[in-house]
Amino acid sequence: MANQIVTFLQEAKTELTKVNWPSKKQATNYTILVIGISIAGAIFLGSLDYFFGYLLKTFIIK
């Protein structure tokens, strides 16, 4: 069992050396992009929620 764990960790380390890691600038840009899209999506969904809530209060729930 211990031999299998050691083998797995060695293979995982070997595979991680093959990964093409992004640069610091790329990682920062991608992070900013994800945050921006998340905020835009939240604003869009929040505005839809407000709009449909307003319609319900005005025309249906009176």
Biotite code that builds the C-alpha atoms (Angstrom):
import biotite.structure as struc

atoms = struc.array([
    struc.Atom([0.000, 0.000, 0.000], chain_id="A", res_id=1, res_name="MET", atom_name="CA", element="C"),
    struc.Atom([2.757, 2.454, 0.941], chain_id="A", res_id=2, res_name="ALA", atom_name="CA", element="C"),
    struc.Atom([4.620, 1.555, -2.256], chain_id="A", res_id=3, res_name="ASN", atom_name="CA", element="C"),
    struc.Atom([1.559, 2.472, -4.336], chain_id="A", res_id=4, res_name="GLN", atom_name="CA", element="C"),
    struc.Atom([1.272, 5.853, -2.599], chain_id="A", res_id=5, res_name="ILE", atom_name="CA", element="C"),
    struc.Atom([4.939, 6.634, -3.226], chain_id="A", res_id=6, res_name="VAL", atom_name="CA", element="C"),
    struc.Atom([4.595, 5.600, -6.871], chain_id="A", res_id=7, res_name="THR", atom_name="CA", element="C"),
    struc.Atom([1.508, 7.779, -7.263], chain_id="A", res_id=8, res_name="PHE", atom_name="CA", element="C"),
    struc.Atom([3.247, 10.817, -5.751], chain_id="A", res_id=9, res_name="LEU", atom_name="CA", element="C"),
    struc.Atom([6.290, 10.334, -7.984], chain_id="A", res_id=10, res_name="GLN", atom_name="CA", element="C"),
    struc.Atom([4.107, 10.104, -11.087], chain_id="A", res_id=11, res_name="GLU", atom_name="CA", element="C"),
    struc.Atom([2.087, 13.130, -10.019], chain_id="A", res_id=12, res_name="ALA", atom_name="CA", element="C"),
    struc.Atom([5.278, 15.152, -9.567], chain_id="A", res_id=13, res_name="LYS", atom_name="CA", element="C"),
    struc.Atom([6.484, 14.077, -13.032], chain_id="A", res_id=14, res_name="THR", atom_name="CA", element="C"),
    struc.Atom([3.162, 15.123, -14.612], chain_id="A", res_id=15, res_name="GLU", atom_name="CA", element="C"),
    struc.Atom([3.214, 18.493, -12.839], chain_id="A", res_id=16, res_name="LEU", atom_name="CA", element="C"),
    struc.Atom([6.595, 19.295, -14.403], chain_id="A", res_id=17, res_name="THR", atom_name="CA", element="C"),
    struc.Atom([4.962, 18.859, -17.837], chain_id="A", res_id=18, res_name="LYS", atom_name="CA", element="C"),
    struc.Atom([2.222, 21.427, -17.171], chain_id="A", res_id=19, res_name="VAL", atom_name="CA", element="C"),
    struc.Atom([2.430, 24.708, -19.065], chain_id="A", res_id=20, res_name="ASN", atom_name="CA", element="C"),
    struc.Atom([1.864, 27.101, -16.167], chain_id="A", res_id=21, res_name="TRP", atom_name="CA", element="C"),
    struc.Atom([0.611, 30.647, -16.960], chain_id="A", res_id=22, res_name="PRO", atom_name="CA", element="C"),
    struc.Atom([2.834, 33.596, -16.196], chain_id="A", res_id=23, res_name="SER", atom_name="CA", element="C"),
    struc.Atom([2.038, 35.913, -13.299], chain_id="A", res_id=24, res_name="LYS", atom_name="CA", element="C"),
    struc.Atom([0.681, 38.529, -15.701], chain_id="A", res_id=25, res_name="LYS", atom_name="CA", element="C"),
    struc.Atom([-1.562, 35.985, -17.462], chain_id="A", res_id=26, res_name="GLN", atom_name="CA", element="C"),
    struc.Atom([-2.891, 34.687, -14.136], chain_id="A", res_id=27, res_name="ALA", atom_name="CA", element="C"),
    struc.Atom([-3.633, 38.251, -13.009], chain_id="A", res_id=28, res_name="THR", atom_name="CA", element="C"),
    struc.Atom([-5.407, 39.072, -16.278], chain_id="A", res_id=29, res_name="ASN", atom_name="CA", element="C"),
    struc.Atom([-7.490, 35.902, -16.139], chain_id="A", res_id=30, res_name="TYR", atom_name="CA", element="C"),
    struc.Atom([-8.414, 36.590, -12.512], chain_id="A", res_id=31, res_name="THR", atom_name="CA", element="C"),
    struc.Atom([-9.531, 40.142, -13.344], chain_id="A", res_id=32, res_name="ILE", atom_name="CA", element="C"),
    struc.Atom([-11.516, 38.818, -16.311], chain_id="A", res_id=33, res_name="LEU", atom_name="CA", element="C"),
    struc.Atom([-13.320, 36.237, -14.161], chain_id="A", res_id=34, res_name="VAL", atom_name="CA", element="C"),
    struc.Atom([-14.126, 38.822, -11.480], chain_id="A", res_id=35, res_name="ILE", atom_name="CA", element="C"),
    struc.Atom([-15.406, 41.267, -14.115], chain_id="A", res_id=36, res_name="GLY", atom_name="CA", element="C"),
    struc.Atom([-17.635, 38.695, -15.790], chain_id="A", res_id=37, res_name="ILE", atom_name="CA", element="C"),
    struc.Atom([-18.947, 37.581, -12.379], chain_id="A", res_id=38, res_name="SER", atom_name="CA", element="C"),
    struc.Atom([-19.834, 41.152, -11.417], chain_id="A", res_id=39, res_name="ILE", atom_name="CA", element="C"),
    struc.Atom([-21.476, 41.797, -14.795], chain_id="A", res_id=40, res_name="ALA", atom_name="CA", element="C"),
    struc.Atom([-23.509, 38.599, -14.460], chain_id="A", res_id=41, res_name="GLY", atom_name="CA", element="C"),
    struc.Atom([-24.544, 39.507, -10.922], chain_id="A", res_id=42, res_name="ALA", atom_name="CA", element="C"),
    struc.Atom([-25.658, 42.978, -12.037], chain_id="A", res_id=43, res_name="ILE", atom_name="CA", element="C"),
    struc.Atom([-27.603, 41.513, -14.955], chain_id="A", res_id=44, res_name="PHE", atom_name="CA", element="C"),
    struc.Atom([-29.354, 38.877, -12.842], chain_id="A", res_id=45, res_name="LEU", atom_name="CA", element="C"),
    struc.Atom([-30.001, 41.375, -10.057], chain_id="A", res_id=46, res_name="GLY", atom_name="CA", element="C"),
    struc.Atom([-31.602, 43.807, -12.488], chain_id="A", res_id=47, res_name="SER", atom_name="CA", element="C"),
    struc.Atom([-33.817, 41.038, -13.904], chain_id="A", res_id=48, res_name="LEU", atom_name="CA", element="C"),
    struc.Atom([-34.852, 40.073, -10.369], chain_id="A", res_id=49, res_name="ASP", atom_name="CA", element="C"),
    struc.Atom([-35.676, 43.684, -9.542], chain_id="A", res_id=50, res_name="TYR", atom_name="CA", element="C"),
    struc.Atom([-37.601, 44.164, -12.807], chain_id="A", res_id=51, res_name="PHE", atom_name="CA", element="C"),
    struc.Atom([-39.716, 41.019, -12.429], chain_id="A", res_id=52, res_name="PHE", atom_name="CA", element="C"),
    struc.Atom([-40.298, 41.773, -8.748], chain_id="A", res_id=53, res_name="GLY", atom_name="CA", element="C"),
    struc.Atom([-41.502, 45.231, -9.701], chain_id="A", res_id=54, res_name="TYR", atom_name="CA", element="C"),
    struc.Atom([-43.852, 43.752, -12.326], chain_id="A", res_id=55, res_name="LEU", atom_name="CA", element="C"),
    struc.Atom([-45.260, 41.297, -9.793], chain_id="A", res_id=56, res_name="LEU", atom_name="CA", element="C"),
    struc.Atom([-45.861, 44.002, -7.190], chain_id="A", res_id=57, res_name="LYS", atom_name="CA", element="C"),
    struc.Atom([-47.371, 46.417, -9.687], chain_id="A", res_id=58, res_name="THR", atom_name="CA", element="C"),
    struc.Atom([-49.610, 44.246, -11.819], chain_id="A", res_id=59, res_name="PHE", atom_name="CA", element="C"),
    struc.Atom([-50.264, 40.970, -10.010], chain_id="A", res_id=60, res_name="ILE", atom_name="CA", element="C"),
    struc.Atom([-50.061, 41.426, -6.246], chain_id="A", res_id=61, res_name="ILE", atom_name="CA", element="C"),
    struc.Atom([-51.626, 44.948, -6.077], chain_id="A", res_id=62, res_name="LYS", atom_name="CA", element="C"),
])
